[in-house]
Amino acid sequence: MNLQLLVGPDATPADPGVRKVGQADIKDALAKGAKDFLPTLDLLYEPLLLVALSMILATISICLLSGGLQFLFPLLSGFALVGPFAAIGLYEVSRRRELGLDTSWSHVFDLRRSPSIASILALGLVLLMIFICWQAAAEALYVWLFGPKVPESFRGFFTEILTTPRGWTLIILGNTIGFIFAVVVLSISVVSFPLLLDRNVGVAVAVHASVKAVLASPLTMALWGLIVALSLMLGFLFAFLGLAFMLPILVHANWHLYRKVVQ
């Protein structure tokens, strides 16, 4: 009902144009993202904060996993669905660094005064709802194939998954459903959060620009999504602490990709 939340302060805002990008643009964005992450004195706080975030994520996941091993993959993969919103503070660091402003950690809290904060929170809520839907879909699929019984051990669970027809059905259908959720999130968020930080355009305009960017360069954006997924997987394999290094590089790189995509 709040028009400004949807389309920004003007009733008829200018729709940002998008450019086609290629593999070279992704390579350049990743190089710049890694450069932004170099542990110089003014950037040292980033890995320290991300280590703390990774430990919190690990603790939450362990608590949730107490309900059953079947939630392991949905929880880990689901982080990618809310990751764009969770990384909003690092986007702000990228924005300030680009403008030559101070990038100390305290300025992350300046986000609360952003004219787009309501739109950012609204889009974050959308991603959270998508995450909840993914968890519900994954649980329903598991119960349909295996019943409500909780796996008794890691070994028994993975043996059942990898050596039985219903286990492979779970893998194929689960990844297919997860892929659909991932495509939706990538389409609506690949440039929308950086755009909302950069300009007060409203949720609808930001999401529309993000979808246009994906449609303009589908193969390039698919490659970017694959890079993000593989990087997060590597971060999880290193006991979550790998996220302290993978996540800021990806976020800074995504900011540079946004600059290449949105006119």
N, C-alpha and C positions, 0 to 999 in steps of 0.2 A: 504493500500500500504506500510505501515511501518511495516516490518516483526518483528522488535524488540518490537513494541507495542503489537503485537499479541502473540508472543512466547518467549519474553525475549531477552537477549543479545546474546544467542546462537541460531543458526539455528535449532539445534536438541536438545532441552532442555530435561532434565530428567523429566519424568512424575511422579509427587509425588504419592506414594502409599497411599491407604486409609485403615483404619481398620473398622471392624464392631463394632458398639456401641449399648448399650442397655439402658434400663430405669435407671439402676444404674448410668450410666455415665452422664445422664441428671441431675439426682438428685445431683450428686457430682459437676457438672458444675454450677448448680444454687446455691448450698451452697457456692462455691468459689466466684461466682459473687456477692452474697449478702455480703460476707466477704470483698470483695474489695470495696464495696460501704459504709462500715461502716463510719459514719461521724467523723473520726478522723481529727486532724488539717490539715493533708496534703491532705485530700479528700474533705474538706468542700466546695471547689470551685465547685465540680461537681453538687450537687443539686442546687446551686445558678445559675450556667450557664444554667442548664436544666429548671429552672423556667423561665428564660428569653426566652429560646427557646420555651417553651410551650406557653408563652404569645404571642410570635410572630406568632406561628402556629394558635392560637385561633383568633388573629386579622385577619390573612389572610383568614381563613375559614369563619369568619363572613362577611368579604367583598365579598367573592365569593358567599356566601349563599344569598346575596342580589339579586342575579339573580334568585333564586327560591329554595324552600325547597326540591325539588326533588334531589338537589345535596348533601344533607346532608350525606346520607350513602356512596355514592361513594367517597366523599372527605375524610371522616373519615377512611374508610377502605383502601382507596388508600394510606394513609400515610405508611401503612405496606409495600407497594410496593417500596417506595423510602427510607424507614427507614434504610436499610443496608448501603446505601451511606451517608445518613444524620448522621449516627453514626460513621463515619470514624475517627473522632477526639478521640472518646472514645476508639476505637480499638487501637489507637496509645498510649493512656494512659495505656491500659492493656499491650501492648508490652513493654513499658518502665518500668513499674512496675515489670514485670517478669524478666527484665534484671538488676533490682536494680538501675535504673537510676532515676533522678529527674522527678517527674510527675506534676510539676507546670503547670498551664494552658498555659503559654507562649510557652511551648514546642510543643503544638498542631500545631503551625504555622510552625514548622520544617518540617511538611509534604510536604511543597512546594519543599524541597530539596530531597525528597525521589526518588530513581531511578525508582520507579514504579508509580510515580505520573501521568504520561500520561495514563498508563493502568487503574489506579483507576478512572480517570476522564472519560475515554472511557466507562468503565463498568457503571459508574454513569449515563452517558448519555443514555445507553441502558435501565436502570431502569426508567429513566424519560420518555422515549418513551413508555415503557410499561404502565406507569401511565397515560399518555395522551390517549393511546388506550383504557384503562379501562374506563376513563371518557367519551370518545366518545361512547363506547359500552353501558354504563349505560344510557346516555342521549338518544341514539337512541332507546333503549328498552322502556324507559319511554314515549317517543313521540309516539312510535308505539301503546302502550296500552292506553295512556291517552290524546294524542294529545299535541300540543305545549303550551296549556294554563298553566300558572303558578298557583300553589296552592295559595289560598287566606289566609289560616290560618293553624297553626300547628294542631289544633283540627280536622278541616275538612280534612286535608291531611292524617293524621294517621287513621281517621275513614274510609276514602276511601280505604286506603291500607289494613286495617285489616278486613274489613267487606264486601268486594266485590270480585267476582271471578277474575276480572282483577287485583285487588290489590294482591291477593295471587299468581297470575301468575307472577306478577312483583317480588314478594319476592322469589319465587322458581327459576325462570329463572335468576334473578339478582344474587342470591347467587351461582347458578351453574356456571355462567360466571365468577363471582369474584373468585370462587374456582379455576378455571382453571388458571386465571392470577396469583393467589397466589402460586399455585404449580410450575408454571414456574419460578417465582422469587425466591422461596425457593430453587429450584433445581440449579439455576445458581449462587446463592449468599450466600448460607449458610456457606461456608468456603472460598469463593473466595476473599473477601476483606481482611480478616485476612491473607490469604496466600500471597496476593500481598504486604501487609505491611511487612511480614516476609521474603519473597524471591522475587526477581525480575524475575518472571517466565513468565510474559505476560498474556494478557487477555484470549487467547484461552486455555492455560494450566490451568489457575486458574478456569475457568468455567468448563472445562473438569473434573478437580479434584472434584469440587463441585457436579457435576452431578453423578460422580462415588460414592461419599459419600452417596448420597441419594439412589442410586440403591443398594448399599451394605447394608444399614440399613433403608429400606423404612418405617417400622412401627415406629422406633425410631425417624426418621426425621419428620414423620407426627405428632407424639406426640409433638416434639419440636415446629413445626409450630403452633399447636393448643395452646400450652402454650404462645407463642408470641402473637397470635391473642387475646386470652382472657386477657392477661396482658395489651395490648394496649387498649382494650375495657374498662377495669377498669380505666386506666389512663384518657381516654376521659370522662368517667362518672363523674370523679371528676374535671370537668371544666378544662381539659387539664393539670392542675397543677400536677395531678397524674403521668403524664409522667416524671416529674422531678425525680421521684423515680423508676418507672417501667423501663424506658428506659436504664439508666446506669447499672442496675442489669442485664438486658437481654443482653446488649452488652458485659459486662465483662464475663457473663456466656457463651456467644457464643464464646468468645476467648478461654476459657478453653475447650469448646466442640471441637473447631478447633484443639487444641493440642491433644485431644484424638483421633480425626479422622485421621488427616494427619500424615503420617509417617515422 
